[in-house]
Amino acid sequence: MTSKRTMIVFGATGDLAARLLLPGLGTFLQSGRSVPVQLIGTGRSERTCEQWKSVVEKSFATEDVEGLEVDATLESTVFLQGDPTDPEHLQKLLETAEAPPVLYFALPPQIASDICGALQHVDLPKDTTLAFEKPFGTDVASVEVLNETVHKLVPEERVHRTDHFLGRTTVLNIIGLRFANRLFEPVWNADNIEKVDVFYDETLGLENRAQYYDEAGALVDMIQSHLLQILGLITMDAPSAIDAVEFRSSLARVLRSTRLKGDDPKTASRRAVYTEGTIAGRELPSYQSEGGVDASRKTDTLAEIEVEVDTARWKGVPFTLRSGKALGASRKEVLITFKPVTRLPSGLAGHPKTDTLRIVLNPDEIELTVSANGGGNPFEMGQITLSSSFGDGELTPYGEVLNGIFHDDPLLSIRGDVAERCWEIVEPVVKAWTADEVPLEEYRAGSRGPAGWESSS
């Protein structure tokens, strides 16, 4: 078993830590893949150790975890209040650590950057690991500076830029589906695929996240990070091995070949914001009237970009990435649309159909729709759908990410150059939107989006 580690959580009193990070830690601790973990929480808000321990217990309870490692972490966990950008507070945290520390930044990118600046004035223990929440940086320039600062602290192999989407069961199954499947591997190219859509439409509205979301919007919150990583998995060439070096190098190569369609953000992007409406009987106010929202920012709650992958495999295939909030139906999937056959044999009625592969991200499902003879007239073409559901993994997506962090395996973490490249892809869109070169459309909460969007996707 790997030796003990200490996990220091910056932003421990925030929603992300309680709702996602700590439950994920609980599943890791009971998984049988665990290492002993001392947990230290820190933040500016005051908490007694008892109050902090109660937060951890409630977070663990959401996943119903138990076991000796879970109990040991609960028994030893402590909370230290302080300013995370103060080197003296940072030194106190490190002195409290009983083992090589994992510094987990459950914080916005600017605060994480400030803490990294302060860490330069502290003696970091050997084998310190840094783990960052997305987004990593706020634009190309900031991510370059942050990467430079981070590399002064620890080597790249001890940096984990986490993206919990890469820990999802279905996303991980994309790897096996593509590279270990004779049915798909030979046809996974522009000769056979007509288009690819990646959707992440949510029925949830703002949900009291204005402090973060109004600075980010749908483009930065979802497309710049999660959806571009999924696109990379869908389009990358087969790595020679599924390890941190080869896998992430293949991902980096395909994202370097990815750019906005026509290199024109005005024609390759759309944005919108929701107005008041009703979802499942619940009244939602307009986004711009929500508490904490600055309407002058013109923050997007629905964003879409179209990109192309300039490789021989994908030349000419359009890729659409879309994510939005407060929509009438949840749609979280990758939709692969295959080209129709060039002709049907004489005697078969109907037109050639388009076969599709639908990889549903939540819940974890897969559906393959193929052409087949319909009922009634056996010569009338129809379609049938073959579907399967994936069982839940033993770890939550955050648990999978933490498993890599504690075992020093960055396979599911974003490499520094990839973090920069993702910002390079979307930055022209950000600039065009900031300059109001792309109109901010509106859609009613609970609707399918602005008029005309659904028909084009």
C-alpha positions in Angstrom: 0.0 0.0 0.0 1.2 3.5 -0.8 2.3 5.5 2.3 0.1 8.0 4.0 -0.8 11.4 2.5 -2.1 14.6 3.9 -4.8 16.4 1.9 -5.1 20.2 2.6 -8.2 21.6 1.1 -8.3 25.3 0.3 -11.8 26.6 0.1 -12.9 23.8 2.4 -16.0 25.7 3.6 -17.4 26.1 0.0 -20.1 24.3 -1.8 -17.9 22.4 -4.1 -15.9 20.8 -1.3 -19.0 19.7 0.6 -21.1 18.6 -2.4 -18.5 16.9 -4.6 -14.9 16.7 -3.3 -15.5 15.3 0.2 -18.1 12.7 -0.9 -15.6 11.6 -3.6 -12.9 11.3 -0.9 -15.2 9.1 1.1 -15.7 6.7 -1.8 -11.9 6.6 -2.4 -11.3 5.8 1.3 -13.6 2.8 1.3 -12.7 1.5 -2.1 -9.8 -0.8 -1.3 -7.6 1.3 -3.5 -7.1 3.8 -0.7 -4.1 5.1 1.2 -4.3 6.5 4.7 -5.3 10.2 4.4 -5.0 12.9 7.0 -7.6 15.7 6.0 -7.0 19.3 6.8 -9.5 22.0 5.9 -8.8 25.6 5.7 -10.6 28.8 4.8 -11.2 32.4 5.8 -14.5 31.6 7.5 -14.3 30.5 11.2 -15.1 26.9 12.0 -14.4 24.9 15.1 -12.9 21.4 14.5 -16.2 20.0 15.6 -18.2 22.0 13.1 -15.7 21.0 10.4 -15.9 17.3 11.4 -19.7 17.6 11.1 -19.3 18.9 7.5 -17.1 16.0 6.6 -19.4 13.4 8.2 -22.4 14.8 6.4 -20.5 14.8 3.1 -19.4 11.2 3.6 -22.9 10.2 4.5 -24.2 11.3 1.1 -22.3 8.3 -0.3 -23.0 6.0 2.7 -19.3 5.2 3.1 -17.8 3.3 6.0 -14.7 1.4 6.9 -11.4 1.7 8.9 -9.9 4.3 6.6 -13.0 6.4 6.6 -13.1 6.3 10.4 -9.4 7.2 10.7 -9.7 10.2 8.4 -12.8 11.5 10.3 -11.0 11.0 13.7 -7.9 12.9 12.6 -9.3 15.7 10.5 -8.8 19.3 11.6 -9.7 22.8 10.4 -7.3 25.8 10.5 -8.8 29.2 9.8 -6.6 31.7 8.0 -5.7 33.7 5.0 -4.6 31.2 2.3 -2.4 33.9 0.7 -0.5 34.5 3.9 2.9 32.6 3.9 2.7 32.3 7.7 -0.7 30.5 7.5 0.6 28.3 4.8 3.6 27.4 6.9 1.3 26.5 9.8 -0.7 24.2 7.5 2.4 22.4 6.3 3.7 22.0 9.8 0.4 20.3 10.7 0.7 17.9 7.9 1.8 14.4 9.0 2.7 13.1 5.5 3.6 14.5 2.1 0.8 17.0 1.3 -1.7 17.2 -1.5 -2.7 20.9 -1.7 -6.2 20.9 -3.3 -7.4 24.2 -4.6 -11.2 24.1 -4.4 -11.2 27.8 -5.3 -11.6 30.2 -8.3 -8.5 30.4 -10.5 -7.4 33.9 -9.4 -7.3 33.0 -5.7 -5.5 29.8 -6.6 -3.0 31.8 -8.5 -2.5 34.2 -5.5 -1.9 31.2 -3.2 0.7 29.8 -5.5 2.5 33.1 -5.4 2.5 33.0 -1.6 3.8 29.3 -1.7 7.0 30.6 -3.3 7.9 32.0 0.1 7.3 28.7 2.0 9.5 25.6 2.1 7.4 22.9 0.5 7.9 19.4 1.8 9.4 16.8 -0.5 6.8 15.1 -2.8 4.2 17.9 -2.4 1.4 17.6 -5.0 -0.8 20.5 -6.3 -4.3 19.8 -7.4 -6.5 22.5 -9.1 -10.1 22.8 -10.0 -11.2 24.0 -13.4 -11.0 26.5 -14.9 -7.2 26.6 -14.8 -6.6 30.3 -15.4 -9.0 32.8 -16.9 -7.4 33.3 -20.3 -4.4 32.3 -22.3 -2.1 34.8 -20.6 -3.1 33.9 -17.1 -2.8 30.2 -17.6 0.7 30.7 -19.0 1.7 32.7 -16.0 0.1 30.2 -13.6 1.9 27.3 -15.3 5.2 29.1 -14.9 4.5 29.8 -11.2 3.4 26.2 -10.5 6.5 24.8 -12.2 8.7 26.8 -9.8 7.0 24.9 -6.9 6.7 21.3 -8.2 7.5 19.4 -11.4 4.7 18.9 -13.9 4.2 15.2 -13.0 3.1 16.4 -9.5 0.5 18.9 -10.9 -3.1 17.7 -11.2 -5.4 20.0 -13.1 -8.6 18.1 -12.3 -11.5 17.6 -14.6 -14.0 15.3 -12.8 -15.7 14.6 -16.2 -12.7 12.5 -17.1 -13.6 10.3 -14.1 -17.1 9.6 -15.3 -17.8 5.9 -16.1 -19.2 6.6 -19.6 -16.3 9.0 -20.5 -13.8 6.3 -19.5 -15.7 3.8 -21.5 -15.2 5.9 -24.6 -11.6 4.7 -24.6 -12.6 1.0 -24.7 -15.5 1.6 -27.1 -13.2 3.3 -29.6 -10.0 1.3 -29.4 -11.0 -2.2 -28.4 -14.0 -2.5 -30.7 -13.8 -3.9 -34.2 -17.2 -2.6 -35.0 -16.2 1.1 -34.5 -12.5 1.4 -34.8 -12.2 1.0 -38.6 -15.1 3.5 -39.3 -14.2 6.2 -36.8 -13.2 8.8 -39.4 -14.5 11.4 -41.9 -15.2 8.7 -44.5 -18.0 7.4 -42.4 -19.0 10.0 -39.8 -21.1 13.0 -40.9 -21.0 15.1 -37.8 -20.4 15.0 -34.0 -22.4 16.9 -31.4 -21.5 17.2 -27.7 -24.4 18.5 -25.6 -24.6 19.3 -21.9 -28.0 20.9 -21.5 -29.3 21.2 -17.9 -32.7 21.9 -16.4 -31.0 23.6 -13.4 -30.8 27.3 -13.2 -28.3 29.5 -11.4 -28.8 27.7 -8.0 -27.1 30.4 -5.9 -23.8 30.2 -7.8 -23.7 33.8 -9.0 -20.4 34.6 -7.4 -18.7 32.0 -9.7 -21.0 31.6 -12.6 -21.5 35.3 -13.5 -17.8 35.6 -14.0 -17.7 32.4 -16.2 -20.9 31.7 -18.1 -21.6 28.5 -20.0 -18.7 28.8 -22.4 -16.0 29.0 -19.7 -17.8 26.8 -17.2 -18.4 23.8 -19.5 -17.1 24.1 -23.0 -13.6 25.5 -22.3 -12.9 22.6 -20.0 -15.2 19.6 -19.8 -16.6 19.5 -23.4 -13.2 20.1 -25.1 -11.7 17.2 -23.1 -14.6 14.9 -24.3 -14.0 16.1 -27.8 -10.4 15.1 -27.4 -11.3 11.6 -26.4 -13.7 11.3 -29.3 -11.2 12.5 -31.9 -7.7 11.5 -30.7 -5.7 8.8 -32.4 -5.0 5.6 -30.5 -2.2 6.0 -28.0 0.4 3.3 -27.8 -0.5 2.8 -24.2 -3.1 4.0 -21.7 -0.7 5.7 -19.5 -0.1 9.3 -18.4 2.6 10.0 -21.0 1.1 8.4 -24.2 -2.6 9.0 -23.5 -2.1 12.7 -22.7 0.2 13.2 -25.6 -2.4 11.8 -28.0 -5.0 14.1 -26.4 -2.6 17.1 -26.7 -1.9 16.4 -30.4 -5.6 16.4 -31.5 -6.4 19.5 -29.5 -3.6 21.3 -31.2 -5.3 20.5 -34.5 -8.7 21.8 -33.2 -9.9 25.3 -34.1 -13.0 27.3 -34.6 -14.8 26.5 -37.8 -13.5 28.9 -40.4 -11.4 30.6 -37.7 -14.3 33.0 -37.3 -15.9 33.4 -33.9 -18.8 35.5 -35.3 -20.1 32.6 -37.5 -18.8 29.7 -35.4 -20.4 30.7 -32.0 -23.8 31.5 -30.5 -24.8 32.7 -27.1 -28.0 33.3 -25.2 -29.4 34.0 -21.7 -32.6 32.7 -20.1 -35.6 34.8 -19.2 -38.2 34.0 -16.6 -40.1 30.7 -17.0 -41.2 27.5 -15.5 -39.4 24.2 -15.2 -41.2 21.1 -13.8 -43.7 23.4 -12.0 -41.0 25.6 -10.5 -40.9 29.3 -11.4 -37.5 30.6 -12.3 -36.7 34.3 -12.5 -34.7 35.7 -15.4 -31.0 35.1 -15.1 -30.2 38.8 -15.2 -32.5 39.5 -12.3 -31.0 36.8 -10.0 -29.2 38.0 -6.9 -25.5 38.6 -7.4 -25.8 38.9 -11.2 -24.5 41.9 -13.0 -26.6 42.3 -16.1 -24.1 44.5 -17.8 -21.7 41.6 -18.1 -24.1 39.9 -20.5 -23.2 36.5 -19.2 -24.2 33.6 -21.4 -26.2 30.8 -19.8 -26.4 28.9 -23.1 -23.3 28.7 -25.4 -22.5 26.9 -28.6 -19.3 26.7 -30.7 -18.6 24.8 -33.9 -15.0 23.5 -34.3 -13.1 21.5 -36.9 -10.2 19.1 -36.4 -7.6 19.6 -39.0 -6.3 16.1 -39.4 -6.7 13.5 -42.2 -9.0 11.5 -40.0 -11.5 14.3 -39.4 -11.1 16.6 -42.4 -14.5 18.2 -43.2 -16.4 16.8 -40.2 -18.3 19.5 -38.1 -18.1 19.3 -34.4 -20.7 21.2 -32.3 -20.2 21.8 -28.5 -23.1 23.2 -26.6 -24.0 23.7 -23.0 -26.8 25.6 -21.2 -28.8 26.0 -18.1 -32.6 26.3 -17.4 -33.6 24.3 -20.5 -36.8 22.3 -20.6 -35.1 19.0 -21.0 -31.8 17.5 -19.8 -29.6 16.4 -22.7 -26.1 15.3 -21.7 -24.6 13.2 -24.5 -22.2 12.8 -27.3 -24.1 12.1 -30.6 -22.1 10.5 -33.4 -24.1 10.7 -36.7 -22.8 8.3 -39.4 -23.1 9.0 -43.1 -25.9 7.2 -44.9 -25.1 4.4 -47.3 -24.5 5.7 -50.9 -27.5 3.7 -52.3 -30.1 1.2 -51.3 -30.4 -2.0 -53.5 -33.4 -1.9 -55.8 -36.5 -3.4 -54.1 -35.9 -1.9 -50.7 -38.4 0.9 -50.0 -37.5 4.1 -48.3 -34.4 6.4 -48.2 -31.0 5.5 -46.7 -31.1 6.2 -43.0 -28.5 7.9 -40.8 -27.2 5.5 -38.1 -26.3 7.1 -34.8 -24.3 6.3 -31.7 -25.5 8.1 -28.6 -23.2 8.1 -25.6 -25.3 9.5 -22.7 -23.2 11.1 -20.0 -25.7 11.2 -17.2 -27.2 8.7 -16.6 -24.5 6.5 -18.1 -25.9 4.8 -21.2 -25.1 4.0 -24.7 -27.5 3.7 -27.7 -26.7 2.5 -31.2 -29.5 3.2 -33.8 -29.1 1.3 -37.0 -31.1 0.7 -40.2 -33.1 -2.5 -40.3 -36.2 -3.9 -42.0 -39.3 -2.5 -40.4 -42.4 -4.4 -39.2 -45.3 -5.1 -41.7 -43.7 -4.9 -45.1 -40.3 -6.6 -44.7 -38.9 -4.6 -47.6 -39.7 -1.3 -45.9 -36.6 0.1 -44.2 -36.8 1.3 -40.6 -34.5 1.7 -37.7 -33.9 -0.2 -34.4 -32.0 0.9 -31.3 -29.7 -1.2 -29.3 -29.1 0.2 -25.8 -27.2 -0.6 -22.6 -26.7 1.1 -19.3 -23.5 1.2 -17.3 -23.6 0.4 -13.6 -22.2 2.9 -11.2 -18.5 2.6 -10.6 -17.2 2.0 -7.1 -15.9 5.6 -7.0 -17.6 8.8 -7.9 -16.0 10.9 -10.6 -14.2 12.9 -7.9 -13.2 9.6 -6.3 -11.6 8.5 -9.6 -9.7 11.8 -9.8 -8.5 11.6 -6.2 -7.4 8.0 -6.8 -5.0 9.3 -9.5 -3.8 12.1 -7.3 -3.0 10.0 -4.2 -1.3 7.3 -6.3 0.7 9.9 -8.3 -0.9 8.9 -11.6 -1.8 12.0 -13.7 -3.7 10.0 -16.4 -7.0 11.8 -15.7 -5.4 15.2 -15.1 -5.0 17.9 -17.6 -1.4 18.6 -18.8 -0.2 22.1 -18.7 0.1 22.6 -22.5 -3.4 21.2 -22.9 -4.8 23.7 -20.4 -3.2 26.4 -22.4 -4.5 25.0 -25.7 -8.1 24.8 -24.5 -8.0 28.5 -23.7 -6.5 29.3 -27.1 -9.4 27.5 -28.8 -12.1 29.6 -27.1 -10.3 32.9 -26.5 -11.4 34.3 -30.0 -15.0 33.6 -29.0 -14.5 35.3 -25.6 -13.1 38.4 -27.3 -15.9 38.5 -29.9 -18.5 38.2 -27.2 -16.9 40.9 -25.1 -16.9 43.2 -28.1 -20.6 42.4 -28.7 -19.8 41.1 -32.1 -22.1 38.1 -31.5 -25.7 38.9 -30.3 -26.8 37.7 -26.9 -30.1 36.0 -27.7 -32.8 35.1 -25.2 -34.8 32.0 -24.4 -37.5 31.3 -21.9 -36.5 29.2 -18.9 -38.0 25.7 -19.5 -37.9 26.1 -23.3 -35.7 24.3 -25.8 -33.6 27.4 -26.3 -33.8 30.3 -28.7 -35.9 29.9 -31.9 -33.8 28.2 -34.6 -31.2 26.6 -32.4 -32.8 23.2 -32.0 -33.4 22.7 -35.7 -29.8 23.3 -36.6 -28.5 20.7 -34.1 
